Amino acid sequence: MKRTIKYNNQIMKKVFLLFLTLLCIPTLWADEKPTFTTSAPDVVAVGDQFRLSYTVSTQKVKNFRAPGSISGFDILMGPSRSQQSSVQIINGQRTSTSTITFTYILLATKEGIFTIPGATIDAEGEKLISNSIQVKVLPEDDTAKKKAQGQNQSDKSSSDEPKVSLSKDDLFITATVNKTNIYEQEALTLTFKIYSAVDLRGFENIKLPDFTGFHSQEIELANQKWGLEHHNGRNYQSTIYRQFVLFPQQAGQLTIEPAQFDAIIAQAIRSIDPFDAFFNGGSNYANVKKTLYTPKITVNVKPLPSGKPATFTGGVGQFTISSSINDTEIKANDAITLKLVISGTGNMKLLSNPAVEFPEDFEIYDPKVNNQVRLTSQGLTGNKSIEYLAIPRHGGTYKIPEVKFSYFDTSSNSYKTLTTEAYTINVQKSKGEGTANQMIADFTNKEEIKVLGEDIRFIKLNDVDLHPRDQFFFGTWGYWLFYIISSVAFILILIAYRKQLAEYANVAKRRVKKANKVAAKRLKSAGKLMERNKKEEFYDETLKALWGYVSDKLNIPVSKLSKDNVEEELTQYGVAKELIKEFIDTLNECEFARYAPGDENQAMDNVYKSAMSIISKMEDSIKKN
């Protein structure tokens, strides 16, 4: 009985929730207010007819009122009313839309830019006003009229062969630059634009200039939009076809050679065939090929003015610079990251990295550069970030001076120098500093050997012990005794040395044979450390595996190895340069990932895979040799 009551209560709760949901649905629909919009072409020509539409997103409407008269246009017809409904079911969800459109046919009567005001309507008990729009009216195309009259006269003459004519003004492509007098490295925009009064079907072949003397990059045009444009007394359908940003690399008169476009045009021709005249309106269409050439362009490129600052890195444009550092209180052998961000517009990708003066005690790695730029008509816009990784090896207080960045400002035609802030780094002495248990990464630390001093003895002038000319040591008992003792000692040393040499050869041979196994054992241990997320121990063990493998294979103590002599030794051993570079890159990757920010697990996994791969490749290469 209790189970039955409990079951009935659950059913009642579900019914109640369903009832509340049904009550909420009309409320949700009611929140979607209807919209009322106006639409018409952006550009028309004098004498053109076009549609003006007012669309409301509901069918519960009344009292539609449109402007009685519109300046610049004659109302030929309207309003005509049409309605449309649609239903869509996507992923089980049903959506329905219904609209009503009121349409007028207008005639453009004079040139200018005219505003068409919005209309009013009562929709679902609420009064709505549509948006107003602007329509640009171009002058009438007189050339088209003359051409039409000439065509009517030519139709009166009979001929068995259809005639096709295409004027040079019916289709052409222009090549224009936004400026012709610029400085070196200053951005220049080249635009190819199509003007067509015919049925253009496409291009069969395109030959662009080589842009000799320029560094070129093409702007990606997302949407190629055609529009009506009045040009040299005629109305054309026009669009920007291709666009490039050019950076001149040298001073002087630079020439942009003509581009070639082989166009395919569909042109109507009259036909005397009665069947064609009946079914095709008396016309056929033929594909006509026409080769178009753009004009040659000459650009005057001025050299950058004299007086370049010492910190000038080739930047031309408008830029800003900022800097940041991850920490100023660290321990020896911990890493710091100094980040510079150059932002602005100009030849961003052609900038050289600003010079940063780190203390001599710091170990510096190659900077990591990230360009986040987009190509615009003004050049490359965005920012370039440069991250410098440095590791102080000893405790103390160090100063990283301010970074100076100079560039040529195209707005003021002068050099400008920007300065970042300086940083003071307090480095505490680490526990392992100065001991023999330095981490294995220290073997890659390269320090210059400095000559501290040399003493030169003076020539002794007094108390010189001179012997008579006839007294010689040669032939005496002491002479022969010296040679006998030296010979016996040499033989004994040679026998002992040969014995040690044989023993050493056996040990070295065993080390060479077991190098791969020892490295694999260390990498296996590193893999376990990675699973336990012990970052420091993992990188130490991986570095020991890499350096230990090379040490065993080359039979050179680890303490005498560095990146420079490893490359030389491996080359003598017959290892390919590409493989040596990959080995050194793996060492750098291991050292950099140890201190770089980001996903630690992913970084350790990448380093682990790289280490296993390079040891395997190295083993195969050495076996072949």
C-alpha positions as CSV (number, residue, x, y, z in Angstrom):
1,M,0.0,0.0,0.0
2,K,2.8,2.4,0.9
3,R,4.6,1.6,-2.4
4,T,1.4,2.4,-4.3
5,I,1.0,5.8,-2.6
6,K,4.7,6.6,-3.2
7,Y,4.4,5.7,-6.9
8,N,1.2,7.9,-7.3
9,N,3.1,10.8,-5.6
10,Q,5.9,10.5,-8.1
11,I,3.4,10.5,-11.0
12,M,1.7,13.6,-9.7
13,K,5.1,15.5,-9.4
14,K,6.0,14.7,-13.0
15,V,2.5,15.9,-14.2
16,F,2.9,19.1,-12.2
17,L,6.4,19.8,-13.7
18,L,5.1,19.1,-17.2
19,F,2.2,21.5,-16.6
20,L,4.6,24.3,-15.4
21,T,6.8,23.7,-18.5
22,L,3.8,24.2,-20.8
23,L,2.9,27.4,-19.0
24,C,6.4,28.7,-19.5
25,I,6.5,28.0,-23.3
26,P,4.1,30.9,-24.3
27,T,6.1,33.2,-22.0
28,L,9.3,32.3,-23.8
29,W,7.7,32.9,-27.1
30,A,6.4,36.2,-25.9
31,D,9.9,37.3,-25.0
32,E,10.9,37.0,-28.7
33,K,9.8,40.4,-29.9
34,P,9.0,40.9,-33.7
35,T,11.5,42.8,-35.8
36,F,10.8,45.3,-38.7
37,T,13.5,46.0,-41.2
38,T,14.0,48.0,-44.4
39,S,16.2,46.7,-47.3
40,A,17.2,48.1,-50.8
41,P,20.4,48.1,-53.0
42,D,23.2,50.3,-51.7
43,V,24.0,51.7,-55.2
44,V,21.9,52.2,-58.3
45,A,22.2,54.4,-61.4
46,V,19.8,57.1,-62.8
47,G,17.1,55.3,-64.7
48,D,17.4,52.0,-62.8
49,Q,14.4,50.3,-61.2
50,F,14.9,48.5,-57.9
51,R,13.0,47.0,-55.0
52,L,12.4,48.6,-51.7
53,S,11.2,46.0,-49.1
54,Y,9.8,46.3,-45.5
55,T,9.9,42.9,-43.7
56,V,8.2,42.2,-40.3
57,S,8.9,38.9,-38.5
58,T,5.3,38.1,-37.6
59,Q,2.0,37.7,-39.3
60,K,-0.1,39.4,-36.7
61,V,0.1,42.9,-38.2
62,K,-2.1,45.8,-39.2
63,N,-1.9,49.5,-40.1
64,F,1.2,49.4,-42.3
65,R,2.2,52.9,-43.3
66,A,5.2,53.7,-45.6
67,P,6.5,57.2,-46.7
68,G,4.2,58.8,-49.1
69,S,7.0,60.3,-51.3
70,I,10.7,59.6,-51.3
71,S,13.1,62.3,-52.5
72,G,15.1,61.3,-55.6
73,F,12.9,58.4,-56.5
74,D,9.5,57.7,-58.3
75,I,7.3,55.0,-56.9
76,L,6.3,52.9,-59.9
77,M,4.4,50.2,-58.0
78,G,3.5,49.1,-54.5
79,P,3.1,48.1,-51.9
80,S,2.7,44.4,-52.8
81,R,2.2,42.1,-49.8
82,S,3.8,38.6,-49.6
83,Q,4.1,36.3,-46.6
84,Q,6.3,33.4,-45.9
85,S,6.4,30.6,-43.3
86,S,9.0,28.0,-42.6
87,V,9.5,25.2,-40.1
88,Q,12.9,23.6,-39.1
89,I,13.6,20.6,-36.9
90,I,17.2,20.4,-35.8
91,N,18.3,17.8,-33.2
92,G,14.7,17.2,-32.2
93,Q,14.0,20.9,-31.6
94,R,11.3,22.5,-33.8
95,T,11.6,26.1,-34.8
96,S,9.1,28.1,-37.0
97,T,9.4,31.5,-38.6
98,S,6.8,33.6,-40.4
99,T,7.3,36.9,-42.1
100,I,5.4,39.5,-44.1
101,T,7.1,41.6,-46.7
102,F,5.7,44.9,-48.3
103,T,7.5,45.6,-51.6
104,Y,7.8,48.8,-53.7
105,I,9.3,49.3,-57.1
106,L,11.2,52.6,-57.3
107,L,12.8,54.5,-60.2
108,A,16.0,56.5,-59.6
109,T,15.5,59.9,-61.1
110,K,18.6,62.0,-60.2
111,E,22.2,61.6,-59.0
112,G,23.1,61.9,-55.3
113,I,22.9,60.1,-52.0
114,F,19.3,59.8,-50.7
115,T,17.8,58.6,-47.4
116,I,14.7,56.4,-47.5
117,P,12.9,56.8,-44.1
118,G,11.5,53.8,-42.2
119,A,7.9,52.7,-42.3
120,T,5.5,52.0,-39.3
121,I,3.3,49.0,-38.5
122,D,1.3,47.6,-35.6
123,A,2.8,44.1,-34.8
124,E,1.2,41.9,-32.0
125,G,-0.2,45.0,-30.4
126,E,3.0,47.0,-30.5
127,K,3.9,49.9,-32.8
128,L,7.2,49.3,-34.7
129,I,9.3,51.6,-36.8
130,S,11.8,50.1,-39.4
131,N,15.3,51.4,-39.9
132,S,16.1,54.1,-42.5
133,I,18.6,53.4,-45.3
134,Q,20.8,55.3,-47.7
135,V,20.9,54.7,-51.4
136,K,23.6,56.2,-53.6
137,V,22.5,57.1,-57.2
138,L,25.2,57.2,-59.9
139,P,24.9,59.2,-63.1
140,E,23.3,57.7,-66.2
141,D,25.6,55.7,-68.4
142,D,25.6,57.6,-71.7
143,T,28.0,55.1,-73.4
144,A,25.6,52.3,-72.9
145,K,22.9,54.2,-74.7
146,K,25.1,54.9,-77.7
147,K,26.1,51.2,-77.8
148,A,22.5,50.1,-77.7
149,Q,21.6,52.4,-80.6
150,G,24.6,51.2,-82.6
151,Q,23.5,47.6,-81.9
152,N,20.0,48.3,-83.2
153,Q,21.4,49.6,-86.4
154,S,23.7,46.6,-86.9
155,D,20.7,44.2,-86.4
156,K,19.2,45.6,-89.6
157,S,22.0,44.3,-91.8
158,S,21.9,40.6,-92.5
159,S,25.0,38.3,-92.3
160,D,25.6,34.6,-92.2
161,E,28.4,34.9,-89.7
162,P,27.7,36.2,-86.2
163,K,29.8,39.2,-85.2
164,V,31.2,39.7,-81.8
165,S,32.8,43.0,-80.7
166,L,34.3,43.9,-77.3
167,S,35.6,47.4,-76.5
168,K,38.6,48.0,-74.3
169,D,36.4,50.1,-72.1
170,D,33.9,47.2,-71.5
171,L,36.3,45.3,-69.3
172,F,39.6,46.3,-67.7
173,I,41.7,45.9,-64.6
174,T,43.5,48.8,-62.8
175,A,46.6,48.5,-60.7
176,T,46.9,51.3,-58.1
177,V,49.2,52.1,-55.1
178,N,48.2,54.1,-52.1
179,K,51.4,56.2,-52.4
180,T,54.3,56.6,-54.8
181,N,56.9,58.4,-52.7
182,I,58.0,56.4,-49.7
183,Y,61.0,55.4,-47.6
184,E,62.7,52.0,-47.4
185,Q,60.8,49.3,-45.5
186,E,57.7,51.5,-45.5
187,A,54.5,49.6,-46.3
188,L,52.9,50.2,-49.7
189,T,49.5,48.8,-50.8
190,L,49.0,47.5,-54.4
191,T,45.4,46.9,-55.5
192,F,44.2,45.1,-58.6
193,K,40.5,46.1,-59.3
194,I,38.2,44.8,-61.9
195,Y,35.7,47.0,-63.9
196,S,33.3,45.1,-66.0
197,A,30.3,46.0,-68.1
198,V,30.1,42.5,-69.6
199,D,29.3,39.0,-68.5
200,L,32.7,38.0,-67.0
201,R,33.0,34.3,-66.4
202,G,36.5,34.2,-64.9
203,F,40.2,34.1,-65.8
204,E,42.1,31.4,-67.6
205,N,45.6,32.5,-66.9
206,I,47.1,35.2,-64.5
207,K,50.7,36.4,-64.5
208,L,51.6,38.7,-61.7
209,P,54.8,40.8,-61.6
210,D,57.8,39.6,-59.7
211,F,57.9,42.6,-57.4
212,T,61.6,42.9,-57.8
213,G,63.1,45.0,-55.0
214,F,60.1,44.5,-52.8
215,H,59.2,42.0,-50.0
216,S,55.6,41.2,-50.8
217,Q,52.7,39.7,-48.9
218,E,49.1,39.2,-50.2
219,I,46.1,40.3,-48.2
220,E,43.5,37.6,-47.9
221,L,40.2,39.0,-49.1
222,A,37.4,37.2,-47.2
223,N,34.5,38.2,-49.4
224,Q,34.8,39.4,-53.0
225,K,31.9,41.7,-53.1
226,W,30.8,43.2,-56.4
227,G,29.1,46.6,-56.6
228,L,28.0,49.3,-59.0
229,E,30.6,52.1,-59.5
230,H,30.7,55.1,-61.9
231,H,34.1,55.3,-63.5
232,N,35.2,57.6,-66.4
233,G,31.6,58.4,-67.4
234,R,30.4,54.7,-67.3
235,N,28.8,52.5,-64.7
236,Y,30.6,49.2,-64.0
237,Q,30.3,46.3,-61.8
238,S,33.6,46.5,-59.8
239,T,35.4,44.5,-57.2
240,I,38.9,44.4,-55.6
241,Y,40.4,41.2,-57.1
242,R,43.8,41.0,-55.5
243,Q,45.7,43.1,-53.0
244,F,49.3,43.1,-51.8
245,V,51.4,44.9,-49.2
246,L,54.9,45.7,-50.5
247,F,57.9,46.6,-48.4
248,P,60.7,48.2,-50.6
249,Q,64.1,46.7,-49.8
250,Q,66.3,49.3,-51.5
251,A,66.3,53.0,-52.4
252,G,65.8,54.4,-55.9
253,Q,63.2,54.2,-58.7
254,L,61.5,50.8,-58.4
255,T,59.1,49.6,-61.1
256,I,56.1,47.3,-60.6
257,E,55.8,45.6,-64.0
258,P,52.3,45.1,-65.7
259,A,50.2,42.1,-64.7
260,Q,48.5,39.9,-67.3
261,F,45.0,38.5,-67.0
262,D,43.4,36.3,-69.7
263,A,39.7,36.9,-69.2
264,I,36.8,34.6,-70.4
265,I,33.7,36.6,-71.3
266,A,30.2,35.3,-72.3
267,Q,28.8,37.6,-75.0
268,A,25.4,37.4,-76.7
269,I,25.3,37.2,-80.5
270,R,22.4,37.3,-82.8
271,S,21.5,34.1,-84.7
272,I,19.6,33.6,-88.0
273,D,18.6,30.1,-87.0
274,P,14.8,30.2,-86.4
275,F,14.9,27.5,-83.7
276,D,17.5,29.6,-81.8
277,A,15.4,32.6,-82.3
278,F,12.3,30.8,-80.9
279,F,13.9,29.0,-77.9
280,N,16.7,31.5,-77.0
281,G,15.1,34.8,-77.7
282,G,17.0,35.2,-80.9
283,S,20.5,35.1,-79.2
284,N,23.3,32.7,-78.5
285,Y,26.2,33.1,-76.2
286,A,29.8,32.7,-77.1
287,N,32.9,32.6,-74.9
288,V,35.3,35.4,-75.9
289,K,38.9,35.5,-74.6
290,K,40.5,38.9,-73.9
291,T,44.0,39.5,-72.5
292,L,44.1,42.4,-70.1
293,Y,47.3,44.3,-69.0
294,T,47.6,46.6,-66.0
295,P,49.7,49.7,-66.3
296,K,53.3,49.9,-65.2
297,I,53.8,51.7,-61.9
298,T,57.0,53.5,-60.8
299,V,57.6,54.1,-57.1
300,N,60.2,56.5,-55.7
301,V,61.9,54.9,-52.7
302,K,63.9,57.3,-50.5
303,P,66.7,56.0,-48.3
304,L,66.3,56.2,-44.6
305,P,67.7,59.5,-43.3
306,S,71.2,59.6,-41.8
307,G,71.8,59.6,-38.1
308,K,70.4,56.1,-37.3
309,P,70.6,55.3,-33.6
310,A,72.8,52.5,-32.5
311,T,69.8,50.7,-31.2
312,F,67.9,50.9,-34.6
313,T,66.8,47.3,-35.6
314,G,65.2,48.1,-39.0
315,G,61.7,49.0,-37.8
316,V,59.8,51.3,-40.1
317,G,56.2,52.3,-39.0
318,Q,54.7,53.2,-35.7
319,F,55.5,51.0,-32.7
320,T,55.4,50.8,-28.9
321,I,57.5,48.5,-26.6
322,S,56.8,47.0,-23.1
323,S,58.8,44.6,-20.9
324,S,58.1,42.2,-18.0
325,I,60.0,39.7,-15.9
326,N,58.6,36.7,-14.1
327,D,60.6,37.1,-10.9
328,T,63.4,39.3,-9.3
329,E,64.0,37.2,-6.2
330,I,65.4,33.8,-7.2
331,K,68.0,31.2,-6.3
332,A,71.1,30.3,-8.2
333,N,70.4,27.9,-11.1
334,D,66.8,29.0,-11.2
335,A,65.5,30.5,-14.4
336,I,64.1,34.0,-15.1
337,T,62.2,35.0,-18.2
338,L,62.4,38.5,-19.6
339,K,59.7,39.3,-22.1
340,L,59.6,42.1,-24.6
341,V,56.5,43.0,-26.5
342,I,56.7,45.2,-29.6
343,S,53.3,46.4,-30.8
344,G,52.2,48.6,-33.7
345,T,52.0,48.7,-37.5
346,G,54.8,48.5,-40.0
347,N,57.3,45.9,-41.1
348,M,56.7,43.8,-38.0
349,K,58.2,40.5,-39.3
350,L,61.3,42.2,-40.6
351,L,62.3,43.6,-37.2
352,S,65.5,42.3,-35.6
353,N,65.4,41.4,-31.9
354,P,66.5,44.2,-29.5
355,A,69.8,43.6,-27.7
356,V,69.4,42.7,-24.0
357,E,72.6,43.1,-21.9
358,F,72.5,40.2,-19.3
359,P,75.2,39.9,-16.6
360,E,78.2,37.8,-17.6
361,D,77.4,35.2,-14.9
362,F,74.0,34.4,-16.6
363,E,73.7,31.5,-19.0
364,I,71.5,32.8,-21.9
365,Y,69.4,30.7,-24.3
366,D,68.2,31.6,-27.7
367,P,65.1,33.8,-27.4
368,K,61.6,32.5,-28.2
369,V,59.8,34.7,-30.7
370,N,56.1,34.8,-31.3
371,N,54.5,36.9,-34.0
372,Q,50.8,37.6,-33.6
373,V,50.1,39.9,-36.6
374,R,47.6,40.4,-39.3
375,L,48.1,41.9,-42.7
376,T,46.3,45.2,-43.4
377,S,46.6,47.9,-46.0
378,Q,48.9,49.9,-43.7
379,G,51.3,46.9,-43.2
380,L,51.5,44.3,-40.5
381,T,49.5,45.1,-37.4
382,G,49.7,43.3,-34.1
383,N,52.6,42.5,-31.7
384,K,55.8,40.6,-31.6
385,S,56.8,39.0,-28.3
386,I,60.4,38.0,-27.5
387,E,61.1,35.8,-24.5
388,Y,64.7,35.6,-23.2
389,L,65.5,32.7,-20.8
390,A,68.4,33.2,-18.5
391,I,69.9,31.2,-15.6
392,P,72.2,32.8,-13.0
393,R,74.8,30.4,-11.8
394,H,76.0,32.2,-8.7
395,G,74.4,34.2,-5.9
396,G,74.6,38.0,-5.8
397,T,72.7,41.1,-6.9
398,Y,72.6,41.7,-10.6
399,K,71.1,44.4,-12.8
400,I,69.5,44.0,-16.2
401,P,69.7,47.5,-17.8
402,E,66.9,49.0,-19.7
403,V,66.4,47.9,-23.3
404,K,66.4,50.6,-26.0
405,F,64.4,50.1,-29.2
406,S,64.7,52.6,-32.0
407,Y,62.6,52.8,-35.2
408,F,61.8,55.2,-38.0
409,D,58.4,56.8,-37.5
410,T,56.6,57.2,-40.8
411,S,54.1,59.8,-39.4
412,S,56.9,62.2,-38.4
413,N,59.6,61.0,-40.8
414,S,62.1,60.8,-37.9
415,Y,63.8,58.3,-35.7
416,K,62.3,57.6,-32.3
417,T,63.9,55.6,-29.4
418,L,61.8,53.8,-26.8
419,T,63.2,52.6,-23.5
420,T,61.9,49.9,-21.2
421,E,62.5,49.7,-17.4
422,A,65.6,48.2,-15.8
423,Y,65.4,45.2,-13.4
424,T,67.5,44.4,-10.3
425,I,67.8,40.6,-9.7
426,N,68.6,39.3,-6.2
427,V,70.1,35.8,-6.6
428,Q,70.4,33.7,-3.4
429,K,73.1,31.1,-3.3
430,S,71.8,27.6,-3.8
431,K,72.7,24.6,-1.8
432,G,74.6,22.8,-4.5
433,E,76.5,25.9,-5.7
434,G,80.3,25.5,-5.6
435,T,80.2,21.7,-4.8
436,A,81.1,18.7,-7.0
437,N,77.5,17.6,-7.1
438,Q,76.5,20.2,-9.6
439,M,73.5,19.2,-11.7
440,I,74.4,17.7,-15.1
441,A,73.1,20.7,-17.0
442,D,76.2,22.6,-15.8
443,F,78.3,20.6,-18.2
444,T,76.8,22.7,-21.0
445,N,77.9,25.9,-19.3
446,K,80.6,27.5,-21.4
447,E,82.8,30.0,-19.7
448,E,85.8,31.8,-21.2
449,I,89.2,30.9,-19.9
450,K,90.9,34.0,-18.7
451,V,94.7,34.4,-18.4
452,L,95.4,35.8,-14.9
453,G,99.1,36.6,-15.3
454,E,102.5,35.5,-16.5
455,D,105.9,36.1,-15.0
456,I,109.1,36.5,-17.1
457,R,112.4,35.7,-15.4
458,F,115.3,38.1,-15.9
459,I,118.5,37.1,-17.5
460,K,121.1,36.2,-14.9
461,L,124.1,38.4,-15.4
462,N,126.4,37.7,-12.5
463,D,128.0,34.6,-10.9
464,V,127.9,32.6,-14.1
465,D,129.6,29.1,-13.7
466,L,131.8,28.6,-16.8
467,H,133.8,25.5,-17.7
468,P,136.9,25.1,-19.7
469,R,136.4,24.3,-23.3
470,D,138.1,20.8,-23.1
471,Q,136.1,19.5,-20.2
472,F,133.1,17.4,-21.4
473,F,130.6,15.1,-19.7
474,F,130.5,12.8,-22.8
475,G,132.3,9.5,-22.4
476,T,132.5,9.5,-18.6
477,W,131.2,6.7,-16.3
478,G,128.4,9.0,-15.2
479,Y,127.4,9.5,-18.8
480,W,127.1,5.7,-19.5
481,L,125.4,5.0,-16.2
482,F,122.8,7.7,-16.8
483,Y,121.9,6.1,-20.2
484,I,121.8,2.5,-18.8
485,I,119.5,3.5,-15.9
486,S,117.2,5.5,-18.2
487,S,116.9,2.7,-20.7
488,V,116.0,0.1,-18.0
489,A,113.5,2.5,-16.5
490,F,111.9,3.1,-19.9
491,I,111.5,-0.6,-20.6
492,L,109.9,-1.2,-17.2
493,I,107.5,1.8,-17.7
494,L,106.6,0.6,-21.1
495,I,105.7,-2.9,-19.9
496,A,103.6,-1.5,-17.1
497,Y,101.9,1.0,-19.4
498,R,101.0,-1.6,-22.0
499,K,99.4,-3.7,-19.3
500,Q,97.3,-0.8,-18.0
501,L,96.5,0.2,-21.6
502,A,95.1,-3.3,-22.3
503,E,93.1,-3.2,-19.1
504,Y,91.8,0.3,-20.0
505,A,90.9,-0.8,-23.5
506,N,88.8,-3.7,-22.1
507,V,87.0,-1.3,-19.8
508,A,86.4,1.3,-22.6
509,K,85.1,-1.5,-24.9
510,R,82.7,-2.6,-22.2
511,R,81.5,1.0,-21.7
512,V,80.9,1.4,-25.5
513,K,78.9,-1.8,-25.6
514,K,76.8,-1.0,-22.6
515,A,76.2,2.7,-23.5
516,N,72.8,2.0,-25.0
517,K,71.7,-0.2,-22.1
518,V,72.8,2.3,-19.4
519,A,71.0,5.1,-21.2
520,A,67.8,3.0,-21.6
521,K,68.0,2.2,-17.9
522,R,68.3,5.9,-17.0
523,L,65.4,6.8,-19.3
524,K,63.3,4.1,-17.7
525,S,64.0,5.7,-14.3
526,A,63.2,9.1,-15.8
527,G,59.9,7.7,-17.0
528,K,59.0,6.6,-13.5
529,L,59.9,10.1,-12.1
530,M,57.6,11.6,-14.8
531,E,54.7,9.5,-13.7
532,R,55.2,10.7,-10.1
533,N,55.4,14.3,-11.5
534,K,58.9,14.9,-10.0
535,K,60.0,17.6,-12.4
536,E,63.5,18.4,-11.2
537,E,64.5,14.7,-10.8
538,F,63.1,13.9,-14.2
539,Y,65.1,16.5,-16.1
540,D,68.3,15.6,-14.1
541,E,67.9,11.9,-15.0
542,T,67.1,12.6,-18.7
543,L,70.2,14.9,-19.0
544,K,72.3,12.2,-17.3
545,A,71.0,9.7,-19.9
546,L,71.8,11.9,-22.8
547,W,75.3,13.0,-21.6
548,G,76.1,9.6,-20.2
549,Y,75.3,7.9,-23.5
550,V,77.6,10.2,-25.5
551,S,80.3,9.9,-22.8
552,D,80.3,6.1,-23.0
553,K,80.2,6.0,-26.8
554,L,83.0,8.5,-27.2
555,N,84.9,7.3,-24.2
556,I,85.3,10.8,-22.9
557,P,84.5,11.8,-19.2
558,V,81.3,13.7,-18.7
559,S,83.2,16.5,-17.0
560,K,85.1,17.2,-20.3
561,L,82.1,17.3,-22.5
562,S,80.3,20.4,-23.8
563,K,78.0,21.1,-26.7
564,D,80.9,22.5,-28.8
565,N,83.3,19.5,-28.4
566,V,80.4,16.9,-28.6
567,E,79.6,18.2,-32.1
568,E,83.2,17.9,-33.1
569,E,83.7,14.4,-31.6
570,L,80.5,13.0,-33.1
571,T,81.4,14.4,-36.5
572,Q,84.8,12.5,-36.3
573,Y,82.8,9.4,-35.3
574,G,80.9,9.6,-38.5
575,V,77.5,10.8,-37.2
576,A,75.5,12.9,-39.7
577,K,75.3,16.7,-39.0
578,E,71.5,16.6,-39.0
579,L,71.5,13.9,-36.2
580,I,74.1,15.9,-34.2
581,K,71.9,19.0,-34.5
582,E,68.9,17.0,-33.4
583,F,70.9,15.8,-30.3
584,I,71.9,19.3,-29.3
585,D,68.3,20.5,-29.9
586,T,67.1,17.8,-27.6
587,L,69.5,19.0,-24.9
588,N,68.3,22.5,-25.3
589,E,64.7,21.4,-25.3
590,C,65.3,19.5,-22.0
591,E,67.0,22.5,-20.4
592,F,64.5,25.0,-21.6
593,A,61.4,22.9,-20.7
594,R,62.8,22.6,-17.1
595,Y,62.2,26.3,-16.5
596,A,59.7,27.3,-19.1
597,P,56.1,28.0,-18.0
598,G,53.2,26.0,-19.4
599,D,51.8,22.5,-19.2
600,E,54.5,20.6,-17.2
601,N,53.2,17.2,-18.0
602,Q,53.1,17.8,-21.7
603,A,56.6,19.3,-21.6
604,M,58.0,16.3,-19.7
605,D,56.3,13.9,-22.1
606,N,57.8,15.8,-25.2
607,V,61.3,15.8,-23.7
608,Y,61.0,12.1,-22.8
609,K,59.9,11.1,-26.3
610,S,62.7,13.3,-27.9
611,A,65.4,11.7,-25.7
612,M,64.3,8.2,-26.5
613,S,64.1,9.0,-30.2
614,I,67.6,10.6,-30.5
615,I,69.4,7.8,-28.5
616,S,67.8,5.2,-30.8
617,K,68.8,7.1,-34.0
618,M,72.3,7.7,-32.6
619,E,72.7,4.0,-31.8
620,D,71.7,3.0,-35.4
621,S,74.0,5.6,-36.9
622,I,77.0,4.6,-34.9
623,K,76.4,0.9,-35.6
624,K,76.4,1.6,-39.4
625,N,79.6,3.5,-39.2
